[in-house]
């Protein structure tokens, strides 16, 4: 008896907890409200099925429980389960009911998935690069096209592996270690790449997420529907720093977005700044060599001068110490 009551309480407690729980989804910030609807449909199908099955179990526990003194009161009764190998009527009902339930569960998800991977023509492409344990972003420049890339070209002065001879990539806008900015109401096709291990780009308020696989370009699209700042999470265990692989996405009005975008550096400007830094390093290194030689009283040979001009990297420690 008590077991049946406990089972009933489990069913009712689960229902009350689901209806009164504070842990609902965050307020949506993209066009993917259909994902929330799909989850609601899943609860409406599986919830009643769970309640019915658990209550039926409680009924069976109570109805067919062993009772003390029952054998003495009815000595001729056969208190045993009956064996029924087939029941076509029950089998038909169970098969049809299960098929309908599964169809209701799968159909909305298939519709949403088809929309999820069908990118609209007016979507703007933005690339997200994941690596342990940081995010990088690439926007198309004035030509509206992203340049082609190759993972084998990734280096310190080419962090996204852009082809240097591709004119479409020279005006690409590179953003590293900063916020991802999106324009309110503008559909975005998010291209996802990984440099090292599996990552997963996930913004809970967008409901959209996708694995990032080294060597592949995966994607999803979405449209931001409200302004704000939202957390970017990596939803795939990617190493010891996985917990810290976070970022922010900022949804701006068009004017604010355009102003922010105009302040960012293009790939061509990025490479030019690196070359300027390299020239400055060479100039400092050459001056250090000259001061070293003149302080020591020996002339600067053409070989030493050439070596100084070709120096790339930190300044010589000895030269810095003598200044």
Residue pairs with C-beta under 8 A, 6 or more apart in sequence:
1 62
1 65
3 61
4 58
4 59
4 61
4 62
4 65
5 58
7 54
7 57
7 58
7 61
8 54
8 55
8 58
10 54
11 50
11 51
11 54
11 55
11 58
14 50
15 47
15 51
18 43
18 47
25 36
25 39
25 204
25 207
26 204
26 205
27 205
28 36
28 205
28 206
28 207
28 225
29 203
29 205
29 206
29 224
29 225
29 226
29 228
29 230
29 251
30 205
30 206
30 207
30 208
30 222
30 223
30 224
30 225
31 222
31 223
31 225
32 112
32 116
32 206
32 207
32 208
32 222
34 108
34 111
34 112
34 115
35 112
35 207
36 207
37 108
38 108
38 109
38 112
41 104
41 105
41 108
42 105
45 101
45 104
45 105
46 105
49 101
64 81
66 79
70 77
70 79
71 77
71 79
116 208
116 220
116 221
117 219
117 220
119 187
119 189
119 219
119 221
120 187
120 221
122 187
123 187
123 188
123 189
123 221
124 140
124 144
124 183
124 186
124 187
124 188
124 189
125 140
125 146
125 188
125 189
125 191
126 137
126 138
126 139
126 140
126 180
126 182
126 188
126 189
126 190
126 191
127 137
127 138
127 139
127 146
127 160
127 190
127 191
127 192
127 193
128 135
128 136
128 137
128 180
128 190
128 191
128 192
128 193
128 201
128 212
129 135
129 136
129 137
129 138
129 159
129 160
129 193
129 194
129 195
130 136
130 192
130 193
130 194
130 195
130 199
130 201
130 212
130 234
130 238
130 245
131 194
131 195
131 196
131 199
132 196
132 197
132 238
132 239
132 241
132 245
133 234
133 238
133 239
133 241
133 242
133 244
133 245
134 176
134 177
134 245
134 247
135 177
135 180
135 201
135 232
135 245
135 247
136 159
136 160
136 174
136 175
136 176
136 177
137 174
137 175
137 176
137 178
137 180
138 146
138 160
138 172
138 173
138 174
138 175
139 172
139 173
139 175
139 261
139 264
140 146
140 171
140 172
140 173
141 170
141 171
141 172
141 173
141 266
142 171
143 168
143 171
145 168
146 168
146 169
146 172
146 191
147 162
147 163
147 166
147 167
147 168
147 169
147 170
147 172
147 267
148 162
148 163
148 166
148 168
148 169
149 160
149 161
149 162
149 163
149 169
149 193
150 161
150 163
151 161
151 193
151 195
151 214
151 215
152 161
153 161
153 162
153 163
153 164
154 160
154 161
154 195
155 161
157 271
157 274
158 164
158 271
159 174
159 176
160 172
160 174
160 267
162 169
162 172
162 267
163 169
169 267
170 266
170 267
170 268
171 266
171 267
171 268
172 266
172 267
173 261
173 264
173 265
173 266
173 267
174 264
174 265
174 266
174 267
174 270
175 264
179 229
179 247
179 248
179 249
179 250
180 232
180 247
180 248
180 249
180 250
181 249
181 250
181 251
181 252
181 257
181 260
181 261
182 188
182 224
182 249
182 250
182 251
182 252
182 257
183 224
183 251
183 252
183 253
183 254
183 257
184 224
184 225
184 226
184 227
184 251
184 252
184 253
184 254
184 257
185 223
185 224
185 225
186 223
186 224
186 254
187 221
187 222
187 223
188 221
188 222
188 223
188 224
189 219
189 220
189 221
190 201
190 208
190 210
190 219
190 220
190 221
190 222
191 217
191 218
191 219
192 201
192 210
192 211
192 212
192 217
192 218
192 219
192 220
193 212
193 216
193 217
194 212
194 213
194 214
195 214
196 214
197 214
197 238
197 239
198 211
198 212
198 213
198 214
198 236
198 238
199 211
199 212
199 234
199 236
199 238
199 245
200 209
200 210
200 211
200 212
200 234
200 235
200 236
201 209
201 210
201 212
201 232
201 234
201 235
202 208
202 209
202 232
202 233
202 234
202 235
203 209
203 230
203 231
203 232
203 233
203 249
204 230
204 231
204 233
205 228
205 230
206 222
206 224
206 230
206 249
208 220
208 222
209 220
209 235
210 218
210 219
210 220
211 218
211 236
212 218
212 236
224 251
226 251
227 251
227 252
227 253
228 250
228 251
229 248
229 249
229 250
229 251
230 248
230 249
230 250
230 251
231 246
231 247
231 248
232 246
232 247
232 248
232 249
233 245
233 246
234 242
234 245
234 246
236 242
238 245
252 260
265 273
278 312
281 311
281 312
281 313
281 314
281 315
282 308
282 309
282 310
282 311
282 312
284 315
285 308
285 311
285 315
285 316
285 319
286 305
286 308
286 309
286 311
288 308
288 315
288 316
288 319
288 320
288 322
288 323
289 300
289 304
289 305
289 307
289 308
289 316
289 319
290 300
290 308
291 319
291 322
291 323
292 316
292 318
292 319
292 322
293 299
293 300
293 304
294 300
295 322
